[in-house]
Amino acid sequence: MTDTPRVGIPEHLQRRMSMPEQHEYLRTKVSHRKVSRRSALIGGVATAGAAGGIGVLAGSASTASAGAPTLVTAPATAEVDGSLVAPFGRHLAFGADPKTQMRISWQVPFAVRRPYVRVGLKPWELSRKIEAEVRDLHTPSLSKKLPAVDQYYLHAALDGLRPGTMYYYGVGHDGFDPAEASRLSTIGSFRTAPAGAEKFVFTAFGDQGVSYDALGNDQLILGQNPSFHLHAGDICYADSSGHGEESDTYDARVWDQFLAQTESVAASVPWMVTTGNHDMEAWYSPNGYGGQSARWSLPENGPDAAQAPGVYSFTYGNVGVVALDANDVSYEIPANQGYTNGKQTAWLDKRLRALRADPGIDFIVVFFHHCAYSTSTHASDGGVRDAWVGLFEKHQVDLVINGHNHVYERTDAIKGGEVGNPVPIGTTTDPKRDGIVYVTAGGAGKDLYSFGVGVKDSYEGHVHDHDHILTFHWTKPRLPDPDTVEWSRVRYTGFSFLAVEAEPGAQPKLKVTALAENGERIDAFQIVRGTS
């Protein structure tokens, strides 16, 4: 039986070559075909502006200051054979309307020609073909140990979809067609949000990074069959310092590892992210978020999508979700403090008011990075409290999810900075009556933190209540102010994530569960809104 010729190797050569020789031939071929990928992309900027109306996102070559990034959207020009380039790192995100909009993003290791997405209602009938947008990201050598890196992120916007419908998709480019029989294993799928309220589950965590524990959490999340996932910032830790300062160095290649790690979930579950302090990669303009804008396509309904890509909202069933960028208000890490000039907080007030007035919305969930209430290493951020907690209470937010502290910690219901009502494990709380429960879900995979001296973990099956805990909150002068608090109800120093089931009906419910890395439940409580 004659073997099929290996792609890219003439048949008469392949017959005389061993497998190692074939691999060496291909590697040499790819190496010789490489060109300066930056110059190839930058040369197409004018074409991109005319064809796509996108143009330069972070300043053109004529206006950018020395050392500023050049983030462009352009048709990629490739010299590498497209059949040798496999897409990876697929990740989904909703548009502003999850019922009708989905954004598909992925990465390629080299520039490719005419990238696209195929979409259809059956995996073998991907008849709709949509051109993809190319966002090239260049990172210089920021230290002697780090090379300059060029990365290629591709994005396709799917609009006009049917609510509550399963779609199948494949990503490709010239030389790599996902509809070919040999590529069918690369086909992914997603489901749009339902037209009305239905029972569904979403998951959440923060502070993930790249690790075996992060990968393990991803697989447990996939087992929950979530409709979407919330990532509360500190996404991959390419920037290990997290100061958001020009002196920070970061290895952009960590993003390649992260997106490959996350693909098994994010290729089918919309991965809705916001920004943490480790996501302020200072070299990329504006505000260190140029990398975020290159890698993610998120809803653009916040106060300024170009300046604040991690600020947006969406509605799924009977739940309104709001993503915030706490770097804007943080007292602890002030690198981006005030960068929206108050626009984010003004938008938050209006958005929460609109969601609470919507008769189809039963619950409002807000997620962001820095903790409003926590007793672990970073403790609580007074900037978050000063800017937003009053608005949360004014509009009766039902659940707040944070990261930043690499633990699981859950408060009682808090009203006016004090315990509005205790919420032991397994009980029910009413936000209208009791106040708001705040969850720190920072055990996604990065190195774990601990609680204070003498403070014990307290979780399901291992309850150790404390009458009070000594902790602190950050003040505007960036100084820690001691606190003695009674609201720390559940504490767990293992890897974990949050799973929330929204149940509509005559008495809507949010059933909140925290699961450890081994699958065991460590916390559970229920949110039910009263009618008074």
Disulfide bonds with the S-S distance in Angstrom:
none
